[in-house]
């Protein structure tokens, strides 16, 4: 069991960081996350630099990110920066269209 999960009323809460440059997509995903009692939205980011900062500060269990979020003409999915740091306890699941 993940030591970072928070016990809330007998249920484990999964801390989620959401990163997407589209306001419409962020609102839709927030609505879905709010319907799931086992998730806790700990932060939202619109830009890649903000995503890295929040990931390191908030230490989410899950990062839901638009991998094609463009910033300065390049795609974030081409970056080599480890988003959740070198914690040794993170995994990457990439979903595309």
FENRATA-V191416 format. One record per residue. N is the residue number from 0. PHI is phi in whole degrees, -180 to 180 (999 if undefined). OMEGA is omega as a letter, one per 30 degrees, with the letter a starting at -180 (999 if undefined). D_CENTER is the distance of its C-alpha to the mean C-alpha in whole Angstrom. Layout:
n/phi/omega/d_center
N/PHI/OMEGA/D_CENTER
N/PHI/OMEGA/D_CENTER
//
This chain:
n/phi/omega/d_center
0/999/a/20
1/-69/a/17
2/-70/a/18
3/-88/l/15
4/-68/a/15
5/-103/l/17
6/-82/a/20
7/-127/l/20
8/55/l/24
9/85/l/24
10/-116/l/20
11/-90/a/17
12/-102/l/14
13/-99/a/11
14/-79/a/9
15/-119/l/5
16/-108/a/3
17/-110/l/4
18/-131/l/6
19/-159/a/9
20/-82/l/13
21/-97/l/14
22/-60/a/15
23/-63/a/16
24/-67/l/13
25/-61/l/11
26/-61/a/14
27/-65/a/14
28/-70/l/11
29/-59/l/11
30/-60/l/15
31/-64/a/14
32/-64/a/11
33/-67/l/14
34/-80/a/17
35/-103/a/15
36/-66/a/17
37/-88/l/15
38/-113/l/12
39/-128/l/11
40/-75/a/9
41/-97/l/9
42/-176/l/8
43/-134/l/8
44/-133/l/9
45/-105/a/11
46/-129/a/12
47/-62/a/11
48/-61/l/13
49/-66/l/11
50/-61/l/8
51/-62/a/10
52/-60/a/12
53/-67/l/9
54/-62/l/7
55/-73/l/11
56/-76/a/12
57/-90/a/10
58/49/a/10
59/-69/l/7
60/-78/a/8
61/-135/l/5
62/-115/l/2
63/-99/a/4
64/-138/l/6
65/-76/a/9
66/-73/l/11
67/-108/l/14
68/-67/a/13
69/-90/l/16
70/-149/a/17
71/59/l/21
72/81/l/22
73/-124/a/20
74/-95/a/17
75/-62/a/14
76/-63/l/14
77/-88/a/17
78/-70/l/16
79/-111/a/17
80/-73/l/15
81/-70/a/13
82/-69/a/9
83/-101/l/9
84/74/l/13
85/-100/a/16
86/-88/a/15
87/78/a/17
88/-122/a/15
89/-111/l/12
90/-129/l/12
91/-119/l/11
92/-120/a/11
93/-109/l/12
94/-118/l/13
95/-128/a/15
96/-62/999/18
//
